[in-house]
Amino acid sequence: MSMFKSILLAGAAALCAASPALAAEPAACDSYKAAVTGGPLPPVDSDTVVIRWLANANYEFAYKGKVYLFDAYFDRVPRSHNVGFKAADVTKAEAVFVSHAHFDHISDIGPVARQTGAPVVGAPITARVAKELGVPEKQIVVATGGESLKFGDATVEVALAEHSTIQPGLTELYGQMYANDSAPYTPAEKTLGAYVKTLGSFDPDIIKKGTLAFGLTFPSGFKAVLIGSAGPITEGVRELAKKLGPVDVAIIAYQVHPVAEVQIAYTWPFIELFKPKLFLPAHHDASFGTWVDLGLEPLFEKIRDEMPETKFLSPLYRSPICVSGAGPTKGEVVSFKP
């Protein structure tokens, strides 16, 4: 265990002992079962926000007996790391917010929407793909940026963002690396991988017209921003930052580029812009055969050295990160189950 996590856990243990809210909800902060799959929720009389990373850019926020889901990509390409559940297990969500319509953000939106009955919020391209994947039309909420929406206890501000792009040849280099360092796909794996990639769109308009950023605000004043692809900062994202001000939690994509100084240049401007109390990475784990697991230490060191007021965690799948949602400790991690 890292020194950072050791110190964090020691402080969290003391806080749990002193905090009636946390003492009242040990199940929510001590369970690896995702809330969207029926895991325990924080009670309505608590202001603790329970956050879980559910692989790739999927995150859930559980608050006052409700859970909000960002992205829906669980039944992934072959040989992906084990998330611990399948799309068929997702049965609960107040709303689902989809960054964009690439398969690794939207592939399971059909069953997730039907099983939860939750509204699905996305750009027009996302809405079209969601309908094709079986989302009932009555559950689709189309957003283009600038909207302020209300779901349960959450107000959600929407901004038009921009998807990142990569230089020619990078995906081919990754493919060569996987071919060199792992066994080839079996025919069944090839078939499954090809099928999963059909559960989305490669429409080039996704880059500038189909990618959204979401700002989540709870009545206590707790604020979070979620950005599923770290392309150039748009005017819409700047307006979102002005509206929200410094946030309690920022979840920003850290993706694709194996050279840390290159990828940091994409992700860092968002961290500077939103000035979070807590930064959580997204999209940094491998997509077998295409992207590799990215090391987070260079980014964390930059945060530590240049924004010491911002804390950070490298979450594990389904591990609950319990964050204070109100009062003078708002935005502080009060427990983390590694």
C-alpha positions as CSV (number, residue, x, y, z in Angstrom):
1,M,0.0,0.0,0.0
2,S,1.3,3.5,-0.9
3,M,2.2,6.0,1.8
4,F,-0.5,8.3,0.5
5,K,-3.2,5.6,0.9
6,S,-1.9,4.7,4.3
7,I,-2.1,8.3,5.5
8,L,-5.5,8.7,3.9
9,L,-6.9,5.5,5.5
10,A,-5.6,6.4,8.9
11,G,-7.2,9.9,8.7
12,A,-10.4,8.3,7.4
13,A,-10.6,5.9,10.3
14,A,-10.4,8.7,12.7
15,L,-13.0,10.7,10.8
16,C,-15.4,7.7,10.7
17,A,-15.1,7.3,14.5
18,A,-16.1,11.0,14.9
19,S,-18.7,11.4,12.3
20,P,-22.3,10.3,13.0
21,A,-23.2,10.3,9.3
22,L,-20.5,7.9,8.4
23,A,-21.1,5.7,11.5
24,A,-24.7,5.4,10.3
25,E,-23.8,4.1,6.9
26,P,-21.0,1.5,7.2
27,A,-22.6,-0.6,4.5
28,A,-22.4,2.1,1.8
29,C,-18.7,2.9,2.6
30,D,-17.6,-0.7,3.1
31,S,-19.0,-2.6,0.2
32,Y,-17.5,-3.5,-3.2
33,K,-21.0,-4.0,-4.6
34,A,-21.8,-1.2,-7.0
35,A,-25.0,0.7,-6.1
36,V,-26.2,0.4,-9.7
37,T,-26.2,-3.4,-9.2
38,G,-28.2,-3.2,-6.0
39,G,-25.3,-2.4,-3.6
40,P,-26.0,-0.4,-0.4
41,L,-26.8,3.3,-0.7
42,P,-26.0,6.2,1.7
43,P,-29.2,7.0,3.6
44,V,-31.3,10.0,3.0
45,D,-30.3,11.7,6.3
46,S,-26.6,11.7,5.3
47,D,-24.7,14.1,3.1
48,T,-21.9,11.6,2.3
49,V,-21.4,11.0,-1.4
50,V,-20.2,7.5,-2.4
51,I,-18.3,7.4,-5.6
52,R,-17.2,4.3,-7.4
53,W,-15.2,3.8,-10.6
54,L,-16.7,1.1,-12.7
55,A,-13.9,0.8,-15.3
56,N,-13.1,2.8,-18.4
57,A,-15.0,6.2,-18.0
58,N,-17.9,4.7,-16.0
59,Y,-18.5,6.2,-12.6
60,E,-21.4,6.2,-10.2
61,F,-22.4,8.8,-7.6
62,A,-24.6,7.5,-4.8
63,Y,-26.3,10.1,-2.6
64,K,-29.3,10.2,-0.3
65,G,-30.7,6.8,-1.4
66,K,-30.2,7.4,-5.2
67,V,-27.4,6.6,-7.7
68,Y,-26.4,8.5,-10.8
69,L,-24.5,6.7,-13.6
70,F,-22.0,8.1,-16.0
71,D,-21.5,6.1,-19.2
72,A,-22.5,2.4,-19.8
73,Y,-19.7,0.1,-21.0
74,F,-19.5,-3.0,-18.9
75,D,-19.5,-6.1,-21.2
76,R,-16.2,-5.1,-22.7
77,V,-13.9,-6.4,-25.4
78,P,-12.3,-9.8,-24.7
79,R,-9.5,-10.0,-22.1
80,S,-10.4,-6.7,-20.5
81,H,-9.9,-6.5,-16.7
82,N,-12.8,-7.9,-14.8
83,V,-15.2,-5.2,-13.6
84,G,-16.9,-7.6,-11.3
85,F,-20.4,-7.5,-12.8
86,K,-22.2,-7.5,-16.2
87,A,-24.5,-5.1,-17.9
88,A,-27.4,-7.5,-17.0
89,D,-26.7,-6.8,-13.3
90,V,-27.3,-3.1,-13.6
91,T,-30.8,-2.5,-12.2
92,K,-30.8,0.9,-10.5
93,A,-30.1,4.5,-11.6
94,E,-31.8,7.8,-11.2
95,A,-30.3,8.9,-14.6
96,V,-27.6,7.9,-17.0
97,F,-25.3,10.5,-18.5
98,V,-23.4,9.5,-21.6
99,S,-20.2,11.3,-22.6
100,H,-20.4,10.3,-26.3
101,A,-21.4,7.5,-28.6
102,H,-18.2,5.6,-29.1
103,F,-18.8,2.0,-28.1
104,D,-16.5,2.1,-25.1
105,H,-18.9,4.7,-23.5
106,I,-22.3,3.5,-24.7
107,S,-22.3,-0.1,-25.7
108,D,-24.5,-1.4,-22.9
109,I,-26.9,1.6,-22.8
110,G,-29.8,-0.5,-24.2
111,P,-30.1,-3.1,-21.4
112,V,-29.0,-0.6,-18.7
113,A,-31.8,1.8,-19.7
114,R,-34.5,-0.9,-20.0
115,Q,-33.5,-2.5,-16.7
116,T,-33.4,0.8,-14.7
117,G,-36.0,2.8,-16.5
118,A,-33.7,5.8,-16.1
119,P,-33.6,8.7,-18.4
120,V,-30.5,8.7,-20.7
121,V,-28.9,12.1,-21.4
122,G,-26.7,12.6,-24.4
123,A,-25.9,14.6,-27.5
124,P,-28.0,14.2,-30.6
125,I,-25.6,11.5,-32.0
126,T,-25.7,9.7,-28.7
127,A,-29.5,9.8,-28.7
128,R,-29.6,8.3,-32.2
129,V,-27.2,5.5,-31.2
130,A,-29.0,4.9,-27.9
131,K,-32.3,4.4,-29.8
132,E,-30.6,2.0,-32.2
133,L,-29.3,0.1,-29.2
134,G,-32.7,-0.4,-27.7
135,V,-33.3,2.6,-25.4
136,P,-37.0,3.4,-25.2
137,E,-37.5,6.8,-26.9
138,K,-39.4,8.1,-23.9
139,Q,-36.3,7.7,-21.8
140,I,-33.9,9.7,-24.1
141,V,-33.1,13.3,-23.2
142,V,-31.2,15.1,-26.0
143,A,-28.8,17.8,-24.9
144,T,-26.6,20.1,-27.0
145,G,-24.9,22.1,-24.3
146,G,-26.1,24.9,-22.0
147,E,-28.9,22.9,-20.4
148,S,-29.6,22.7,-16.7
149,L,-31.5,19.5,-15.9
150,K,-32.9,18.1,-12.7
151,F,-32.9,14.4,-11.7
152,G,-33.8,13.4,-8.2
153,D,-31.6,15.4,-5.8
154,A,-29.1,16.4,-8.6
155,T,-29.0,19.4,-10.8
156,V,-26.9,18.6,-13.9
157,E,-25.3,21.3,-16.1
158,V,-24.4,20.2,-19.6
159,A,-21.7,21.6,-21.8
160,L,-20.6,20.8,-25.4
161,A,-17.1,19.5,-25.1
162,E,-14.7,18.2,-27.7
163,H,-13.3,14.7,-28.1
164,S,-9.5,14.2,-28.2
165,T,-7.8,13.1,-31.3
166,I,-4.5,11.1,-31.9
167,Q,-1.7,11.2,-34.4
168,P,-1.7,8.8,-37.3
169,G,-0.1,5.5,-36.6
170,L,-0.5,5.3,-32.8
171,T,-3.3,2.6,-32.8
172,E,-1.1,0.6,-35.2
173,L,1.8,0.8,-32.8
174,Y,-0.3,-0.4,-30.0
175,G,-1.6,-3.3,-32.1
176,Q,2.0,-4.3,-32.9
177,M,2.8,-4.2,-29.2
178,Y,-0.1,-6.4,-28.2
179,A,0.8,-8.8,-31.0
180,N,4.4,-9.0,-29.7
181,D,3.6,-9.3,-26.0
182,S,0.5,-11.5,-25.8
183,A,-1.1,-14.5,-27.4
184,P,-3.3,-13.8,-30.5
185,Y,-7.0,-13.6,-30.1
186,T,-8.9,-16.9,-30.6
187,P,-11.6,-16.9,-33.4
188,A,-14.3,-16.6,-30.7
189,E,-12.5,-13.6,-29.1
190,K,-12.2,-11.9,-32.5
191,T,-15.9,-12.4,-33.1
192,L,-16.8,-11.0,-29.7
193,G,-14.4,-8.0,-30.0
194,A,-15.8,-7.1,-33.4
195,Y,-19.4,-7.3,-32.1
196,V,-18.7,-5.1,-29.1
197,K,-17.3,-2.4,-31.4
198,T,-20.5,-2.4,-33.4
199,L,-22.4,-1.2,-30.3
200,G,-21.6,2.4,-30.9
201,S,-20.7,4.9,-33.6
202,F,-17.5,6.1,-35.2
203,D,-19.2,9.1,-36.8
204,P,-16.5,11.8,-37.1
205,D,-19.0,14.4,-35.9
206,I,-18.6,12.9,-32.4
207,I,-15.4,14.9,-32.1
208,K,-16.9,18.4,-32.2
209,K,-20.6,17.9,-32.1
210,G,-21.2,14.7,-30.0
211,T,-19.2,14.9,-26.8
212,L,-20.6,16.4,-23.6
213,A,-19.3,17.4,-20.2
214,F,-21.5,17.2,-17.2
215,G,-21.5,19.3,-14.0
216,L,-23.3,17.6,-11.0
217,T,-24.6,19.7,-8.1
218,F,-26.4,18.4,-5.0
219,P,-28.6,20.7,-2.7
220,S,-25.8,20.7,-0.1
221,G,-23.6,22.6,-2.5
222,F,-21.4,19.6,-3.4
223,K,-20.2,20.0,-7.0
224,A,-18.6,17.5,-9.4
225,V,-17.6,17.7,-13.1
226,L,-17.2,14.7,-15.4
227,I,-15.4,14.8,-18.7
228,G,-15.1,11.6,-20.6
229,S,-12.6,12.7,-23.3
230,A,-9.9,15.3,-22.8
231,G,-9.9,17.2,-26.1
232,P,-9.3,20.9,-26.5
233,I,-11.2,23.0,-23.9
234,T,-14.3,24.4,-25.6
235,E,-16.1,27.7,-24.9
236,G,-18.9,25.5,-23.5
237,V,-16.6,23.9,-21.0
238,R,-15.2,27.3,-20.0
239,E,-18.8,28.5,-19.4
240,L,-19.4,25.4,-17.3
241,A,-16.4,26.2,-15.2
242,K,-17.6,29.8,-14.7
243,K,-21.0,28.5,-13.6
244,L,-19.7,25.9,-11.2
245,G,-16.6,27.6,-9.9
246,P,-14.1,25.4,-8.2
247,V,-15.5,21.9,-7.8
248,D,-15.3,19.3,-5.0
249,V,-14.6,16.5,-7.4
250,A,-13.3,16.5,-11.0
251,I,-13.3,13.3,-13.0
252,I,-11.3,13.9,-16.2
253,A,-10.2,11.4,-18.9
254,Y,-6.5,10.4,-18.9
255,Q,-6.3,8.3,-22.0
256,V,-4.4,6.9,-24.9
257,H,-1.0,8.5,-25.0
258,P,1.7,6.2,-23.6
259,V,4.2,9.2,-23.1
260,A,3.1,10.8,-19.9
261,E,4.2,14.4,-20.8
262,V,2.0,14.1,-23.9
263,Q,-1.1,12.9,-22.1
264,I,-0.7,15.3,-19.2
265,A,-0.9,18.2,-21.7
266,Y,-4.4,17.0,-22.6
267,T,-5.7,16.4,-19.0
268,W,-3.9,19.0,-17.0
269,P,-5.8,22.1,-18.4
270,F,-9.1,20.7,-17.2
271,I,-7.7,20.2,-13.7
272,E,-6.4,23.8,-13.7
273,L,-9.7,25.1,-15.0
274,F,-12.0,23.4,-12.4
275,K,-9.6,23.6,-9.4
276,P,-11.1,20.5,-7.7
277,K,-10.5,19.5,-4.1
278,L,-10.3,15.9,-5.3
279,F,-9.2,14.6,-8.7
280,L,-10.2,11.1,-9.9
281,P,-8.9,9.8,-13.3
282,A,-11.0,8.1,-15.9
283,H,-10.4,6.1,-19.1
284,H,-6.8,5.2,-18.1
285,D,-7.2,1.4,-18.0
286,A,-6.5,-0.9,-20.9
287,S,-8.8,-1.8,-23.8
288,F,-7.1,-5.1,-24.7
289,G,-5.6,-5.0,-28.2
290,T,-6.0,-1.2,-28.5
291,W,-5.0,0.9,-25.4
292,V,-2.7,0.0,-22.5
293,D,-2.9,0.7,-18.8
294,L,-1.5,4.2,-18.3
295,G,0.7,5.1,-15.3
296,L,-0.8,7.9,-13.2
297,E,2.2,8.8,-11.1
298,P,3.6,11.6,-13.4
299,L,0.2,13.3,-13.4
300,F,-0.2,12.9,-9.6
301,E,3.3,14.3,-9.0
302,K,2.4,17.4,-11.1
303,I,-0.8,17.9,-9.1
304,R,1.1,17.4,-5.8
305,D,3.8,19.9,-6.9
306,E,1.7,22.6,-8.6
307,M,-1.8,22.3,-7.0
308,P,-1.1,21.1,-3.5
309,E,-4.6,21.9,-2.4
310,T,-6.0,19.3,-4.8
311,K,-5.9,15.7,-3.5
312,F,-6.1,12.7,-5.7
313,L,-6.8,8.9,-5.7
314,S,-6.2,6.1,-8.1
315,P,-9.4,4.2,-7.6
316,L,-10.0,0.5,-8.0
317,Y,-13.0,-1.0,-9.7
318,R,-16.0,-0.8,-7.4
319,S,-14.0,0.4,-4.3
320,P,-16.1,3.0,-2.5
321,I,-14.7,6.5,-2.2
322,C,-16.8,8.3,0.5
323,V,-16.6,12.0,0.2
324,S,-18.0,14.6,2.5
325,G,-20.9,16.3,0.7
326,A,-21.6,19.3,3.0
327,G,-20.2,21.6,5.6
328,P,-16.6,22.7,6.2
329,T,-15.2,19.3,5.1
330,K,-17.2,19.2,1.8
331,G,-15.1,17.6,-0.9
332,E,-12.8,15.8,1.5
333,V,-12.3,12.0,1.3
334,V,-13.6,10.6,4.6
335,S,-13.0,6.9,3.7
336,F,-11.6,4.8,0.9
337,K,-11.9,1.0,0.8
338,P,-9.0,-0.1,-1.4
